[in-house]
């Protein structure tokens, strides 16, 4: 039995709607993840082996490091641009 034009149209429409819902769902999740990662987080929660932006406190003033830093598996912080250790105690991080 062959499908009528209306049945074919209905199937096509349903698959298009499902595809649009999936794309919207992916876009919403990506936006939420970006928003979460763009916020400052406590330094104690910093991930390892990822380039991060850091804030440090020096003499009561909070400063953002002018270069990306990475927390190593040895729990050291390195300047990503130069690949050298930095002696800092960050207070916050963000991606």
C-alpha positions as CSV (number, residue, x, y, z in Angstrom):
1,X,0.0,0.0,0.0
2,X,1.5,3.3,-1.0
3,X,1.4,6.4,1.2
4,X,-0.7,9.3,0.3
5,X,0.9,12.8,-0.1
6,X,-0.6,13.9,3.2
7,X,0.9,10.9,5.1
8,X,4.3,11.6,3.5
9,X,4.1,15.3,4.4
10,X,3.1,14.5,8.0
11,X,6.2,12.2,8.4
12,X,8.4,14.8,6.9
13,X,7.0,17.5,9.1
14,X,7.4,15.3,12.2
15,X,11.0,14.6,11.4
16,X,11.7,18.3,10.8
17,X,10.1,19.2,14.1
18,X,12.1,16.6,15.9
19,X,15.3,17.8,14.3
20,X,14.6,21.4,15.3
21,X,13.9,20.4,18.9
22,X,17.2,18.5,19.0
23,X,19.1,21.4,17.6
24,X,17.5,23.8,20.0
25,X,18.2,21.5,22.9
26,X,21.9,21.3,21.9
27,X,22.1,25.1,21.6
28,X,20.5,25.7,25.0
29,X,22.9,23.2,26.7
30,X,25.9,24.9,25.0
31,X,24.7,28.3,26.1
32,X,24.2,27.2,29.7
33,X,27.6,25.5,29.7
34,X,29.3,28.7,28.3
35,X,27.5,30.8,30.9
36,X,28.6,28.5,33.7
37,X,32.2,28.4,32.6
38,X,32.4,32.2,32.1
39,X,31.6,32.7,35.8
40,X,34.3,32.9,38.4
41,X,34.7,29.7,40.6
42,X,36.7,29.1,43.8
43,X,40.3,28.2,43.2
44,X,39.9,24.9,45.1
45,X,37.6,23.7,42.3
46,X,40.0,24.4,39.5
47,X,40.4,21.6,37.0
48,X,43.8,20.1,36.1
49,X,45.5,20.5,32.7
50,X,43.2,23.1,31.3
51,X,44.1,26.7,30.4
52,X,42.3,29.0,32.8
53,X,42.0,32.7,33.7
54,X,43.0,33.3,37.3
55,X,42.4,35.9,39.9
56,X,44.9,36.4,42.7
57,X,44.8,38.7,45.8
58,X,47.9,40.8,46.4
59,X,47.9,43.3,49.3
60,X,44.1,43.1,49.5
61,X,43.7,43.9,45.8
62,X,42.2,41.3,43.5
63,X,44.0,41.1,40.2
64,X,43.4,39.0,37.1
65,X,46.5,37.4,35.8
66,X,47.5,38.8,32.4
67,X,48.2,35.4,30.9
68,X,46.5,32.0,30.9
69,X,47.6,29.5,33.6
70,X,47.3,25.8,34.0
71,X,47.2,23.6,37.1
72,X,49.4,20.6,36.6
73,X,49.0,17.1,38.0
74,X,51.7,18.1,40.5
75,X,49.4,20.8,41.8
76,X,51.6,23.6,40.5
77,X,50.5,26.5,38.4
78,X,52.3,27.3,35.2
79,X,52.2,30.3,32.8
80,X,50.8,28.7,29.7
81,X,52.5,31.2,27.3
82,X,56.0,30.6,28.7
83,X,55.6,27.1,30.1
84,X,57.2,28.1,33.4
85,X,55.9,27.7,37.0
86,X,54.4,30.7,38.7
87,X,54.4,31.2,42.4
88,X,50.8,32.2,43.0
89,X,47.8,31.3,45.2
90,X,44.8,31.9,43.0
91,X,41.5,32.7,44.6
92,X,39.2,32.2,41.6
93,X,39.3,30.7,38.1
94,X,37.2,30.7,34.9
95,X,37.6,29.1,31.5
